[in-house]
Amino acid sequence: MIVTGALTAMAILQFIAPARILHTIYGEVPKDAASLALARHWGLLIFLIGTLLIYAALHPAVRDPAILVAMVEKIALGMGVLGTPLRRHPIATAIAAGDSMIALVYLLYLVGY
């Protein structure tokens, strides 16, 4: 959980530099301030999911709910990229595939496998 939490927390980079990160991932940057603000907010929220996973790794009482929240976020990202034309962007596809695999590991943990 610490490793996957740290990887997830790297989304703080999108909060710090949304235009650069969006360009790196998707090859394009939205021009309007609202889209950049939403991208920045999204980066912050995903960073917080990552820090929650790290916290939950050290505090068993919150582990299952934290894993469930992270799993939902990762499945949503996977579906939002892999199930849409965004999958034509190789970096976005790699991130979505990685998140989907992490979500599967979390699911196996939650069902006790």
N, CA, C and O of each residue as an XYZ file, in Angstrom:
452
protein
N       0.817     -1.195      0.000
C       0.000      0.000      0.000
C       0.863      1.263      0.000
O       0.495      2.283     -0.583
N       1.994      1.178      0.651
C       2.864      2.354      0.680
C       3.376      2.660     -0.725
O       3.414      3.819     -1.137
N       3.766      1.625     -1.453
C       4.288      1.833     -2.814
C       3.193      2.360     -3.739
O       3.406      3.342     -4.450
N       2.031      1.723     -3.737
C       0.952      2.187     -4.615
C       0.442      3.550     -4.163
O       0.029      4.362     -4.992
N       0.467      3.808     -2.864
C       0.087      5.126     -2.369
C       1.061      6.196     -2.830
O       0.650      7.288     -3.222
N       2.344      5.887     -2.785
C       3.356      6.851     -3.233
C       3.235      7.114     -4.737
O       3.355      8.253     -5.187
N       2.997      6.057     -5.501
C       2.805      6.246     -6.952
C       1.580      7.109     -7.225
O       1.612      7.987     -8.087
N       0.507      6.859     -6.492
C      -0.720      7.638     -6.658
C      -0.491      9.091     -6.242
O      -0.983     10.015     -6.889
N       0.255      9.283     -5.161
C       0.508     10.636     -4.656
C       1.341     11.477     -5.614
O       1.400     12.698     -5.473
N       1.978     10.843     -6.577
C       2.751     11.606     -7.559
C       1.872     12.549     -8.378
O       2.381     13.419     -9.085
N       0.562     12.378     -8.284
C      -0.364     13.287     -8.971
C      -0.244     14.715     -8.454
O      -0.812     15.631     -9.049
N       0.480     14.921     -7.364
C       0.716     16.279     -6.879
C       1.400     17.109     -7.967
O       1.268     18.332     -8.001
N       2.122     16.442     -8.843
C       2.773     17.147     -9.955
C       1.740     17.823    -10.851
O       1.995     18.899    -11.392
N       0.586     17.202    -11.008
C      -0.467     17.813    -11.823
C      -1.056     19.025    -11.111
O      -1.492     19.971    -11.767
N      -1.076     19.014     -9.796
C      -1.528     20.183     -9.055
C      -0.541     21.332     -9.232
O      -0.937     22.485     -9.400
N       0.742     21.004     -9.191
C       1.793     22.023     -9.280
C       1.915     22.578    -10.697
O       2.023     23.790    -10.880
N       1.899     21.705    -11.690
C       2.115     22.122    -13.086
C       1.117     21.429    -14.009
O       1.501     20.543    -14.772
N      -0.158     21.818    -13.954
C      -1.172     21.088    -14.725
C      -0.940     21.126    -16.233
O      -1.124     20.109    -16.903
N      -0.548     22.255    -16.774
C      -0.369     22.341    -18.231
C       0.748     21.408    -18.697
O       0.601     20.704    -19.696
N       1.845     21.406    -17.981
C       2.982     20.556    -18.381
C       2.628     19.070    -18.287
O       2.952     18.292    -19.184
N       1.964     18.684    -17.199
C       1.601     17.273    -17.015
C       0.574     16.845    -18.060
O       0.702     15.769    -18.644
N      -0.442     17.671    -18.301
C      -1.438     17.318    -19.318
C      -0.796     17.201    -20.696
O      -1.161     16.324    -21.479
N       0.151     18.072    -20.993
C       0.850     17.980    -22.277
C       1.655     16.686    -22.357
O       1.677     16.029    -23.398
N       2.311     16.325    -21.268
C       3.108     15.090    -21.250
C       2.225     13.858    -21.436
O       2.580     12.942    -22.178
N       1.083     13.839    -20.766
C       0.210     12.658    -20.808
C      -0.613     12.590    -22.092
O      -0.715     11.535    -22.718
N      -1.199     13.722    -22.478
C      -2.160     13.721    -23.585
C      -1.664     14.405    -24.859
O      -2.319     14.327    -25.898
N      -0.512     15.073    -24.783
C       0.014     15.737    -25.964
C      -0.672     17.044    -26.305
O      -0.422     17.622    -27.363
N      -1.525     17.509    -25.427
C      -2.227     18.769    -25.654
C      -2.552     19.406    -24.307
O      -2.541     18.746    -23.268
N      -2.837     20.688    -24.351
C      -3.132     21.439    -23.128
C      -4.393     22.252    -23.351
O      -4.511     22.943    -24.363
N      -5.341     22.182    -22.417
C      -6.508     23.055    -22.556
C      -6.075     24.515    -22.417
O      -5.160     24.833    -21.657
N      -6.729     25.372    -23.142
C      -6.351     26.788    -23.146
C      -7.098     27.615    -22.092
O      -6.617     28.666    -21.669
N      -8.254     27.144    -21.679
C      -9.056     27.957    -20.766
C      -8.673     27.713    -19.305
O      -8.249     26.621    -18.927
N      -8.835     28.747    -18.509
C      -8.450     28.693    -17.101
C      -9.278     27.686    -16.318
O      -8.763     27.058    -15.393
N     -10.540     27.518    -16.664
C     -11.404     26.590    -15.934
C     -10.913     25.152    -16.072
O     -10.892     24.407    -15.092
N     -10.521     24.759    -17.276
C     -10.028     23.393    -17.489
C      -8.731     23.153    -16.726
O      -8.535     22.081    -16.152
N      -7.851     24.140    -16.718
C      -6.599     23.998    -15.969
C      -6.867     23.943    -14.469
O      -6.203     23.200    -13.746
N      -7.829     24.718    -14.003
C      -8.185     24.681    -12.578
C      -8.755     23.314    -12.199
O      -8.441     22.778    -11.136
N      -9.591     22.755    -13.069
C     -10.144     21.420    -12.800
C      -9.050     20.357    -12.826
O      -9.060     19.437    -12.009
N      -8.117     20.477    -13.749
C      -7.000     19.526    -13.815
C      -6.150     19.633    -12.553
O      -5.712     18.620    -12.007
N      -5.919     20.843    -12.097
C      -5.153     21.059    -10.871
C      -5.887     20.433     -9.675
O      -5.274     19.764     -8.843
N      -7.189     20.657     -9.602
C      -8.003     20.100     -8.515
C      -7.978     18.574     -8.548
O      -7.853     17.929     -7.507
N      -8.097     18.004     -9.737
C      -8.058     16.548     -9.912
C      -6.721     15.999     -9.426
O      -6.683     14.968     -8.755
N      -5.626     16.679     -9.760
C      -4.305     16.257     -9.292
C      -4.214     16.261     -7.774
O      -3.635     15.355     -7.174
N      -4.794     17.292     -7.156
C      -4.785     17.369     -5.692
C      -5.602     16.230     -5.079
O      -5.165     15.604     -4.113
N      -6.777     15.961     -5.634
C      -7.614     14.887     -5.089
C      -6.938     13.524     -5.209
O      -7.001     12.721     -4.278
N      -6.302     13.257     -6.326
C      -5.622     11.972     -6.483
C      -4.411     11.890     -5.555
O      -4.122     10.828     -5.004
N      -3.714     12.994     -5.382
C      -2.621     13.052     -4.399
C      -3.145     12.679     -3.010
O      -2.502     11.920     -2.284
N      -4.304     13.210     -2.646
C      -4.877     12.906     -1.329
C      -5.259     11.435     -1.201
O      -5.124     10.856     -0.124
N      -5.733     10.823     -2.285
C      -6.007      9.376     -2.267
C      -4.703      8.626     -1.988
O      -4.688      7.676     -1.205
N      -3.628      9.042     -2.617
C      -2.325      8.404     -2.387
C      -1.865      8.542     -0.950
O      -1.388      7.575     -0.357
N      -2.002      9.732     -0.379
C      -1.583      9.910      1.015
C      -2.496      9.119      1.955
O      -2.044      8.620      2.986
N      -3.771      9.004      1.602
C      -4.683      8.184      2.398
C      -4.249      6.717      2.379
O      -4.322      6.037      3.403
N      -3.801      6.230      1.231
C      -3.322      4.848      1.148
C      -2.083      4.640      2.021
O      -1.961      3.617      2.695
N      -1.178      5.596      2.008
C       0.014      5.491      2.852
C      -0.391      5.490      4.325
O       0.114      4.686      5.108
N      -1.291      6.379      4.697
C      -1.774      6.430      6.075
C      -2.440      5.101      6.462
O      -2.195      4.565      7.542
N      -3.278      4.584      5.567
C      -4.004      3.345      5.848
C      -3.073      2.146      5.970
O      -3.383      1.194      6.687
N      -1.950      2.180      5.288
C      -0.987      1.082      5.407
C      -0.461      0.979      6.835
O      -0.092     -0.100      7.298
N      -0.433      2.098      7.511
C       0.091      2.131      8.881
C      -0.991      2.124      9.950
O      -0.687      2.028     11.139
N      -2.260      2.226      9.534
C      -3.385      2.280     10.474
C      -4.483      1.319     10.002
O      -5.353      1.705      9.222
N      -4.441      0.081     10.472
C      -5.365     -0.950      9.993
C      -6.850     -0.610     10.135
O      -7.669     -1.126      9.374
N      -7.212      0.242     11.086
C      -8.628      0.567     11.293
C      -9.253      1.271     10.088
O     -10.462      1.179      9.878
N      -8.450      1.965      9.305
C      -8.987      2.681      8.137
C      -8.597      2.022      6.820
O      -8.896      2.549      5.749
N      -7.942      0.892      6.894
C      -7.399      0.256      5.688
C      -8.476     -0.118      4.672
O      -8.384      0.271      3.508
N      -9.482     -0.858      5.087
C     -10.494     -1.314      4.129
C     -11.240     -0.154      3.465
O     -11.376     -0.152      2.241
N     -11.733      0.843      4.234
C     -12.405      1.965      3.560
C     -11.470      2.741      2.628
O     -11.895      3.176      1.558
N     -10.222      2.917      3.011
C      -9.266      3.639      2.161
C      -9.012      2.872      0.874
O      -8.952      3.467     -0.203
N      -8.863      1.564      0.975
C      -8.644      0.738     -0.215
C      -9.865      0.796     -1.123
O      -9.730      0.861     -2.345
N     -11.051      0.774     -0.533
C     -12.278      0.845     -1.334
C     -12.351      2.163     -2.105
O     -12.666      2.165     -3.295
N     -12.065      3.270     -1.444
C     -12.081      4.577     -2.109
C     -11.055      4.609     -3.239
O     -11.366      5.041     -4.349
N      -9.850      4.159     -2.965
C      -8.800      4.157     -3.986
C      -9.168      3.232     -5.142
O      -8.916      3.556     -6.302
N      -9.757      2.095     -4.833
C     -10.136      1.149     -5.873
C     -11.169      1.776     -6.813
O     -11.065      1.641     -8.032
N     -12.150      2.452     -6.253
C     -13.169      3.112     -7.084
C     -12.523      4.173     -7.977
O     -12.842      4.270     -9.162
N     -11.620      4.961     -7.408
C     -10.930      6.005     -8.197
C     -10.136      5.376     -9.336
O     -10.163      5.878    -10.460
N      -9.439      4.297     -9.059
C      -8.595      3.665    -10.067
C      -9.423      2.977    -11.153
O      -9.048      3.002    -12.325
N     -10.528      2.372    -10.777
C     -11.423      1.773    -11.773
C     -12.016      2.864    -12.664
O     -12.105      2.703    -13.882
N     -12.417      3.972    -12.047
C     -12.986      5.079    -12.827
C     -11.974      5.626    -13.829
O     -12.326      5.917    -14.972
N     -10.730      5.765    -13.408
C      -9.701      6.242    -14.340
C      -9.496      5.227    -15.458
O      -9.412      5.599    -16.629
N      -9.415      3.966    -15.106
C      -9.232      2.930    -16.127
C     -10.349      2.946    -17.155
O     -10.090      2.900    -18.358
N     -11.592      3.011    -16.689
C     -12.730      3.049    -17.609
C     -12.750      4.349    -18.409
O     -13.093      4.357    -19.591
N     -12.376      5.453    -17.746
C     -12.399      6.753    -18.408
C     -11.357      6.903    -19.490
O     -11.517      7.724    -20.394
N     -10.300      6.130    -19.417
C      -9.257      6.194    -20.459
C      -9.368      5.004    -21.402
O      -9.443      5.179    -22.618
N      -9.379      3.798    -20.847
C      -9.355      2.601    -21.695
C     -10.645      2.407    -22.476
O     -10.641      1.779    -23.534
N     -11.737      2.937    -21.969
C     -13.027      2.778    -22.640
C     -13.401      3.958    -23.517
O     -14.553      4.076    -23.932
N     -12.449      4.833    -23.806
C     -12.731      6.028    -24.599
C     -11.604      6.251    -25.610
O     -10.603      5.535    -25.589
N     -11.762      7.233    -26.486
C     -10.680      7.546    -27.427
C      -9.389      8.031    -26.760
O      -8.359      8.128    -27.427
N      -9.423      8.337    -25.457
C      -8.203      8.741    -24.762
C      -7.152      7.639    -24.772
O      -5.972      7.907    -24.544
N      -7.564      6.414    -25.031
C      -6.609      5.297    -25.034
C      -5.594      5.417    -26.167
O      -4.617      4.668    -26.195
N      -5.802      6.330    -27.087
C      -4.821      6.526    -28.165
C      -3.568      7.241    -27.671
O      -2.578      7.330    -28.398
N      -3.604      7.748    -26.447
C      -2.438      8.396    -25.852
C      -1.674      7.359    -25.023
O      -2.184      6.917    -23.993
N      -0.480      6.962    -25.436
C       0.236      5.859    -24.788
C       0.503      6.061    -23.299
O       0.393      5.110    -22.526
N       0.847      7.263    -22.885
C       1.131      7.488    -21.461
C      -0.148      7.374    -20.650
O      -0.151      6.769    -19.578
N      -1.242      7.951    -21.154
C      -2.534      7.845    -20.462
C      -2.963      6.382    -20.367
O      -3.482      5.947    -19.339
N      -2.743      5.632    -21.439
C      -3.105      4.217    -21.446
C      -2.277      3.435    -20.430
O      -2.807      2.571    -19.731
N      -0.998      3.729    -20.346
C      -0.137      3.038    -19.374
C      -0.560      3.354    -17.942
O      -0.602      2.462    -17.094
N      -0.871      4.616    -17.673
C      -1.331      4.994    -16.332
C      -2.640      4.291    -16.008
O      -2.801      3.745    -14.917
N      -3.578      4.303    -16.957
C      -4.879      3.673    -16.732
C      -4.746      2.159    -16.549
O      -5.425      1.573    -15.705
N      -3.886      1.534    -17.328
C      -3.683      0.089    -17.186
C      -3.052     -0.233    -15.838
O      -3.456     -1.186    -15.171
N      -2.069      0.555    -15.439
C      -1.447      0.350    -14.124
C      -2.440      0.524    -12.997
O      -2.482     -0.285    -12.070
N      -3.245      1.578    -13.070
C      -4.257      1.804    -12.042
C      -5.284      0.671    -12.019
O      -5.736      0.261    -10.951
N      -5.647      0.172    -13.192
C      -6.607     -0.940    -13.251
C      -6.032     -2.195    -12.594
O      -6.751     -2.923    -11.910
N      -4.746     -2.448    -12.799
C      -4.112     -3.610    -12.174
C      -4.038     -3.435    -10.656
O      -4.265     -4.386     -9.907
N      -3.724     -2.231    -10.210
C      -3.703     -1.958     -8.770
C      -5.099     -2.153     -8.190
O      -5.244     -2.716     -7.105
N      -6.128     -1.695     -8.903
C      -7.506     -1.873     -8.438
C      -7.844     -3.352     -8.294
O      -8.537     -3.745     -7.356
N      -7.359     -4.169     -9.217
C      -7.589     -5.617     -9.131
C      -6.917     -6.200     -7.888
O      -7.508     -7.029     -7.196
N      -5.704     -5.779     -7.606
C      -5.005     -6.241     -6.395
C      -5.790     -5.813     -5.144
O      -5.941     -6.595     -4.206
N      -6.282     -4.584     -5.139
C      -7.075     -4.107     -3.998
C      -8.348     -4.927     -3.846
O      -8.740     -5.267     -2.730
N      -8.991     -5.244     -4.959
C     -10.211     -6.053     -4.914
C      -9.909     -7.433     -4.327
O     -10.649     -7.924     -3.475
N      -8.826     -8.052     -4.782
C      -8.452     -9.362     -4.248
C      -8.186     -9.281     -2.737
O      -8.548    -10.188     -1.988
N      -7.559     -8.197     -2.305
C      -7.318     -8.002     -0.867
C      -8.643     -7.888     -0.121
O      -8.824     -8.522      0.919
N      -9.578     -7.078     -0.645
C     -10.843     -6.856      0.060
C     -11.701     -8.112      0.158
O     -12.430     -8.292      1.134
N     -11.618     -8.981     -0.849
C     -12.410    -10.214     -0.784
C     -11.689    -11.315     -0.031
O     -12.221    -12.413      0.135
N     -10.474    -11.026      0.425
C      -9.760    -11.963      1.270
C      -8.937    -12.998      0.532
O      -8.608    -14.045      1.089
N      -8.606    -12.717     -0.707
C      -7.840    -13.682     -1.490
C      -6.374    -13.558     -1.234
O      -5.581    -14.299     -1.815
